[in-house]
Amino acid sequence: MYRSHTCGELRIESVNKEVTLSGWVQTIRKFGAITFIDLRDRYGETQLLFNEEFNKQLESNPLGREYVIQAKGKVLERSNKNPNMPTGDIEIEVSEYTILNKAATPPFTIEAETDGGEELLMKYRYLDLRRPPLQANMELRYRVNRSVRNYMDGAGFIEIETPYLIKSTPEGARDFVVPSRVHANQFYALPQSPQTFKQLLMVSGYDKYYQIVKCFRDEDLRADRQPEFTQIDCEMSFVEQEDVLQTFEGLTKYVLRDVKGLEFADAFPRMTWDEAMRDYGNDKPDIRFGMLINNLKVRGVVNSEALKGIEFKVFDDADSILAITVEGAAEYTRKQLDELTNWVKRPQIGMTGLIYMKCNADGTYKSSIDKFLDDDRRKTLAEDCKANAGDLVLVLAGGEDLTRKAISELRLELGNRLGLRNPEVYAPLWVLDFPLLEHDEEEGRWVAKHHPFTAPKPEHIELLGQPDRYGDIKANAYDLVLNGTEVGGGSIRIHNKKVQQQMFTALGMSEEEANEQFGFLLGAFEYGAPPHGGIAFGFDRLCALMGGQESIRNFIAFPKNNAGRDVMIDAPSTIDAKQLDELNIRLLEVQKEAGE
C-alpha cells in the first residue's frame, strides 16, 4: 500500500495514528539534528519530521525538491502550528521512508506564485499542472462538468455522441481538415459544432439531447479562444423560445448554486440586441455597472440640443457622437485625461481623439472644446448625459461602427480601472432578437449572424423572400451573457425545407450548392422534422468565469499557445514522406517572409 491517507486529509483528531503518505517533496528545511519536509499531493501538504536518526540517512541518501517519496510514521500534534495550512496542527514523525523516484531540478518553482514565464510553463505543462492554482482550476472544471450532467439527467436529457470526422461546410470559421488515406484526394473536417447532427437527432425523435463535446475552429486566437474547445451542446424538440430560455436559465442557476453557492431567485434580465447595442455598444453587455452610452448623434441625426449648430468640424463630420458619464471622476487630472486620450488612440481602438467635460462641484463646467460650447450648451450636454456635479463626461465622435465599438471598449476599461467589474459578482443576462443576416461589405453578400439554420422570428419568415428587407429580419435567437462574456448562444431552428432553402438563397447559395453541402439535412426535413431549438454553452469560458479569470487556457489541461502550437509535444509538426505518399499529398515550398 503506497498510502493510507492523502497529504491534505489528516487533522488533530488523527494524533497517534500510524499512517503512510506518498507524494512530492515541496520544501526541505534543516534545523540542526532534525529536518522538516513538506510533502505534497493534489489534496494538500503535510509536514514530515525526520529526527536525528533519519537525518543521518538523509545525508547519505538525500532528498530533493519534487522527489516522489513514501513516508510512514506516527501523527503528532505540532508544537509550532501553522494556521495557514489545513494540516497545520499536525506533523508526521517519520519511522520509514522510501524514494519512489528521483527528480531533476524543475525549470521553475512549483508553487502558487511561480517564477516561470508563460512559454516555459506551457513547455513543461505537466509540471505546471502540479501547482495548486492549476489543480484548483481542474477540480473546478470537473465540478462544473458533474453539475451540468446532474441537471441534464434530472431534466430528462440523454447524452449522445456525434462524429468528429465530418464534411467540410462553407459557413463559420475555417475548418480543420483531415485527409483520407482510403478515399484519395478527399478530406474530412473536424466539427466546429455538432449543429447539423443534433438537428438530425431531433428528426430521429430524440427530443432532449445534450453532449459535452470537443469542437474545432481554425481562427485567430485570444484569451477566450482555443483551436479546440469544449461545448455543452443541447437541443430540444417541440419547443418555442421561452421553453429553451426557461430550461437553460435553470441549468445556469443550478450550476452556479451547486458549484459556487450562489442563489438567483429572480428571473435573469432580458434585453434585445438593439437595446444592447444602443446602451452598451456591444451584444454582450457587462451589466455589473452602469455608465450607459448616451447617443448624442446617430447615423448623422443629432439627438442633443447642445450639439445642434455648433460648427465644430469634428462633430459635423462625424456619423455618430457617443458619450459616457463617469460618476465622481471630475477630479481626474490632465495627466489622467491625456492617458485616456492616448488609450483611445491606440491602433486596436482606432479613434483620433477624446473630448471631455468636467461637471465641477460648484455647478460650473469645463470642457476640452469650450470655444465651441457656451455655458448653456455645456449645461444641456450634462443634462443629456445625465451627469451630475462631480461627474466626468467622455465623448467620442466618428463613424458609427468604429465609434460604438470604441465607446464600448472605453466603458469596459473604465469599469476595470474603477473596480466596477468584480469577478465575485455574477450578472447574467439574456440578449434576444438578433439580426438574422448581416451584410459582408468585402464579399458583397449577406451572411448569417449566427448560422444558416437559425429561424427568423415567426412574423419575419415572409421577409426571406424579399431581398430588399433582409436587413430587417430578426432571428429567433438568444445569447446568455455572464459578466460581459457570451457563455451560451442558440436559436429556434428552421425545420421546414422550403424555409431552409430560402435561407440558403439569401446567403447566395444556389440550389445545387445547397444540396451539395447540406442535402442530407434537407432530405431529412422531408421525413417529418419537428419544431426544435437549442443552445450551446462555451464550457471553457463558463469555467474561467466561475474561477474568476479571463483566460480559458488555465482551465484546459493541455492548451495551445497564442500561435496555436502545443510547445510541450511540439505540434503541429511535419510528417514523413511515406505518410504523405499514402495520403496522396504533395507539399509546396513555402517562402518565408523577409526578416522572419
C-alpha positions, 0 to 999 in steps of 0.5 A, a space after each residue: 500500500 503506497 498510502 493510507 491517507 492523502 497529504 491534505 486529509 489528516 487533522 488533530 483528531 488523527 494524533 497517534 495514528 500510524 499512517 503512510 503518505 506518498 507524494 512530492 517533496 515541496 520544501 526541505 528545511 534543516 534545523 540542526 539534528 532534525 529536518 522538516 519536509 513538506 510533502 505534497 499531493 493534489 489534496 494538500 501538504 503535510 509536514 514530515 519530521 525526520 529526527 536525528 536518526 533519519 537525518 543521518 540517512 538523509 545525508 547519505 541518501 538525500 532528498 530533493 525538491 519534487 522527489 516522489 517519496 513514501 513516508 510512514 510514521 506516527 501523527 503528532 500534534 505540532 508544537 509550532 502550528 501553522 494556521 495557514 495550512 489545513 494540516 497545520 496542527 499536525 506533523 508526521 514523525 517519520 519511522 520509514 521512508 522510501 524514494 519512489 523516484 528521483 527528480 531533476 531540478 524543475 525549470 521553475 518553482 512549483 508553487 502558487 506564485 511561480 517564477 516561470 514565464 508563460 512559454 516555459 510553463 506551457 513547455 513543461 505543462 505537466 509540471 505546471 499542472 502540479 501547482 495548486 492554482 492549476 489543480 484548483 482550476 481542474 477540480 473546478 472544471 470537473 465540478 462544473 462538468 458533474 453539475 451540468 450532467 446532474 441537471 441534464 439527467 434530472 431534466 430528462 436529457 440523454 447524452 449522445 455522441 456525434 462524429 468528429 470526422 465530418 464534411 467540410 461546410 462553407 459557413 463559420 470559421 475555417 475548418 480543420 481538415 483531415 485527409 483520407 488515406 482510403 478515399 484519395 484526394 478527399 478530406 474530412 473536417 473536424 466539427 466546429 459544432 455538432 449543429 447539423 447532427 443534433 438537428 438530425 437527432 431531433 428528426 430521429 425523435 430524440 427530443 432532449 439531447 445534450 453532449 459535452 463535446 470537443 469542437 474545432 475552429 481554425 481562427 485567430 486566437 485570444 484569451 477566450 479562444 482555443 483551436 479546440 474547445 469544449 461545448 455543452 451542446 443541447 437541443 430540444 424538440 417541440 419547443 418555442 423560445 421561452 421553453 429553451 430560455 426557461 430550461 437553460 436559465 435553470 441549468 445556469 442557476 443550478 450550476 452556479 448554486 451547486 458549484 459556487 453557492 450562489 442563489 438567483 431567485 429572480 428571473 435573469 434580465 432580458 434585453 434585445 440586441 438593439 437595446 444592447 447595442 444602443 446602451 452598451 455598444 456591444 451584444 454582450 453587455 457587462 451589466 455589473 455597472 452602469 455608465 450607459 452610452 448616451 447617443 448624442 448623434 446617430 447615423 448623422 441625426 443629432 439627438 442633443 440640443 447642445 450639439 445642434 449648430 455648433 460648427 465644430 468640424 469634428 462633430 459635423 463630420 462625424 456619423 455618430 457622437 457617443 458619450 459616457 458619464 463617469 460618476 465622481 471622476 471630475 477630479 481626474 487630472 490632465 495627466 489622467 485625461 491625456 492617458 485616456 486620450 492616448 488609450 483611445 488612440 491606440 491602433 486596436 481602438 482606432 479613434 483620433 481623439 477624446 473630448 471631455 467635460 468636467 461637471 465641477 462641484 460648484 455647478 460650473 463646467 469645463 470642457 476640452 472644446 469650450 470655444 465651441 460650447 457656451 455655458 448653456 450648451 455645456 449645461 444641456 450636454 450634462 443634462 443629456 448625459 445625465 451627469 451630475 456635479 462631480 461627474 466626468 463626461 467622455 465623448 467620442 465622435 466618428 463613424 458609427 461602427 468604429 465609434 460604438 465599438 470604441 465607446 464600448 471598449 472605453 466603458 469596459 476599461 473604465 469599469 476595470 480601472 474603477 473596480 466596477 467589474 468584480 469577478 465575485 459578482 455574477 450578472 447574467 443576462 439574456 440578449 434576444 432578437 438578433 439580426 438574422 443576416 448581416 451584410 459582408 461589405 468585402 464579399 458583397 453578400 449577406 451572411 448569417 449572424 449566427 448560422 444558416 439554420 437559425 429561424 427568423 422570428 415567426 412574423 419575419 419568415 415572409 421577409 426571406 423572400 424579399 431581398 430588399 428587407 433582409 436587413 430587417 429580419 430578426 432571428 429567433 435567437 438568444 445569447 446568455 451573457 455572464 459578466 460581459 462574456 457570451 457563455 451560451 448562444 442558440 436559436 429556434 431552428 428552421 425545420 421546414 425545407 422550403 424555409 431552409 432553402 430560402 435561407 440558403 438563397 439569401 446567403 447566395 447559395 444556389 440550389 445545387 450548392 445547397 444540396 451539395 453541402 447540406 442535402 442530407 439535412 434537407 432530405 431529412 426535413 422531408 421525413 417529418 422534422 419537428 419544431 426544435 431549438 437549442 443552445 450551446 454553452 462555451 464550457 471553457 469560458 463558463 469555467 474561467 468565469 466561475 474561477 474568476 479569470 479571463 483566460 480559458 487556457 488555465 482551465 484546459 489541461 493541455 492548451 495551445 499557445 497564442 500561435 496555436 502550437 502545443 510547445 510541450 509535444 511540439 505540434 503541429 509538426 511535419 510528417 514523413 514522406 511515406 505518410 504523405 505518399 499514402 495520403 496522396 499529398 504533395 507539399 509546396 515550398 513555402 517562402 518565408 517572409 523577409 526578416 522572419 
